[in-house]
Amino acid sequence: MVTTDFIKYVSLMYNKVRFPVQVMEQSGKIVYVNEAFTILWGYHLDELTEYSIFNDSVLRENNAVEKIMEVLNGKTYTAIDYYEDSLLRSRDYAIPILRTNIFIIKDEDEPYIVMYHEDQTEMLLTEEEVKKARDASYESERLKNTFLNVLSHELRTPLNIILGYSSLIKENLADKIGAEDKIYLDNLHSGSERLFKSITQMLEFAQIEAGNYNLNTETTDLISIIQNCLPEHHKQAAEKNLEIKTNFSHKKIYVDVDVQCVENALNSLISNAVKFTHQGYVEVEVNILQEKGLAICKVRDTGIGISTKYLDHLYQPFSQEDLNVGRNYEGNGLGLALAKRYVEKLGGSLLVDSIKGVGSTFTFTLPLNQSKAFLTVNDKEELRGANKILMIDNSGETFELVKAFLKNSFTLSNYSIREFKLEFVQDSTFSHFIFDVDKNYWQQGIFICKDIKRHDPFKRPIIIISSEYIEDKIKEFYQAGATKFLVKPFGKSDLTKIINETVDS
């Protein structure tokens, strides 16, 4: 029989506990309930004199009685998820989601069943809301990536044709049209290039911000990367009578980087330096800080400089110093924001030192390769052999453009995917393989690239051309053996630059 001292004991233990607690004899009769139980169940103890948990039809239906008996028969502890009984069901409001912990306490060797109810309704509903939000976020991310992928393809492919043929028309008709028509062509080409640059920067920025930009780190010569980047800025610099100077402490400096990241960052910094400089020079300087294992690259100009007030906002996307600069200088304000993110992705930092009206110096660091940080070696020899290229292009559109670009340097033989035969790889007269890969034949293209790499006895360069820009997709071809990946749209200088870079020592 329950004693007064026992009731006092459990009252002290459980009365102020915020979770409902009920204590029962072996018969199932309730001998104690705390305040939280009375609030949730709506019953006081004197209203439960005829109630027994073992006679509760709902507990029997849910096999809860069997779990309670397990504790009475010696089990130390058990729990019931989604607990409910007939008392809860008799109420008018919704039954809360309860987890009930069951254990035994003894008084003078008499066992009593303690049921400790945790209301998990709010927690589970919150988890469900979090799950829904997470699923919605994943779906939003998937839709965004799909949109960017489709947008990239639909914009890059036609832009490739516009840029390519407009440049050819400019070259071929330079002496055959009047001054007014030349202006029209120049505007067409420069507008297309500006549109392409803006689209590319926006897509790359979205990719980085979404965390989808994956690095393809390799050991490469930083000096070669810089020298390959400079030619595309020479024309703009020459138009403004600017000198682009270089100052390298070593002939070759080896760094562990993603080449595309470094090129993008450098091009943004050099392009900005040329754009905002009206007289003087732009200089690219490279040094090493051997004790820190870093290469230090500086892009210095004698341009308009940056005010101290604007320096804090310099790397914010889509920002420009003021409306006047926004009107006088074209651009979307993403160049420096992207450059900073590219450098930081590589484990470096980008700093600026600028004086308004005097000029600016942007300094960034890159990790040196530990095994061969810098060497003094001879320059690469040009590839010797026939200037003949084997091209695979299903539609033939890219082939015609590449053929026009390279007509003075190479002869091209084109095959569709169906026409291509593996024995063509044995032909030693080809110096390069160029493969225009359509998204509909992506996997087939990867297999062909692997076959060329595996069976080519001369280990010649494989250049992939595609409108695909997602890093993971591009990486698939590098893993398959591609030497370079050229993203549409591209110009003549882009293609010849890629070909020159692929010439082996």
Secondary structure as GFF3:
##gff-version 3
##sequence-region A 1 505
A	DSSP	alpha_helix	4	14	.	.	.	ID=ss1
A	DSSP	beta_strand	21	24	.	.	.	ID=ss2
A	DSSP	beta_strand	30	33	.	.	.	ID=ss3
A	DSSP	alpha_helix	35	41	.	.	.	ID=ss4
A	DSSP	three_ten_helix	45	47	.	.	.	ID=ss5
A	DSSP	three_ten_helix	53	55	.	.	.	ID=ss6
A	DSSP	alpha_helix	57	61	.	.	.	ID=ss7
A	DSSP	alpha_helix	64	72	.	.	.	ID=ss8
A	DSSP	beta_strand	77	81	.	.	.	ID=ss9
A	DSSP	alpha_helix	86	89	.	.	.	ID=ss10
A	DSSP	beta_strand	98	107	.	.	.	ID=ss11
A	DSSP	beta_strand	110	119	.	.	.	ID=ss12
A	DSSP	alpha_helix	121	172	.	.	.	ID=ss13
A	DSSP	alpha_helix	179	209	.	.	.	ID=ss14
A	DSSP	beta_strand	218	221	.	.	.	ID=ss15
A	DSSP	alpha_helix	222	229	.	.	.	ID=ss16
A	DSSP	alpha_helix	231	239	.	.	.	ID=ss17
A	DSSP	beta_strand	243	248	.	.	.	ID=ss18
A	DSSP	beta_strand	252	257	.	.	.	ID=ss19
A	DSSP	alpha_helix	259	275	.	.	.	ID=ss20
A	DSSP	beta_strand	281	289	.	.	.	ID=ss21
A	DSSP	three_ten_helix	290	292	.	.	.	ID=ss22
A	DSSP	beta_strand	294	301	.	.	.	ID=ss23
A	DSSP	three_ten_helix	311	313	.	.	.	ID=ss24
A	DSSP	alpha_helix	323	328	.	.	.	ID=ss25
A	DSSP	alpha_helix	335	345	.	.	.	ID=ss26
A	DSSP	beta_strand	350	355	.	.	.	ID=ss27
A	DSSP	beta_strand	359	367	.	.	.	ID=ss28
A	DSSP	beta_strand	374	375	.	.	.	ID=ss29
A	DSSP	beta_strand	388	392	.	.	.	ID=ss30
A	DSSP	alpha_helix	397	405	.	.	.	ID=ss31
A	DSSP	beta_strand	411	415	.	.	.	ID=ss32
A	DSSP	three_ten_helix	422	426	.	.	.	ID=ss33
A	DSSP	beta_strand	432	436	.	.	.	ID=ss34
A	DSSP	three_ten_helix	439	441	.	.	.	ID=ss35
A	DSSP	alpha_helix	442	455	.	.	.	ID=ss36
A	DSSP	beta_strand	462	466	.	.	.	ID=ss37
A	DSSP	alpha_helix	471	480	.	.	.	ID=ss38
A	DSSP	beta_strand	484	487	.	.	.	ID=ss39
A	DSSP	alpha_helix	492	501	.	.	.	ID=ss40
###
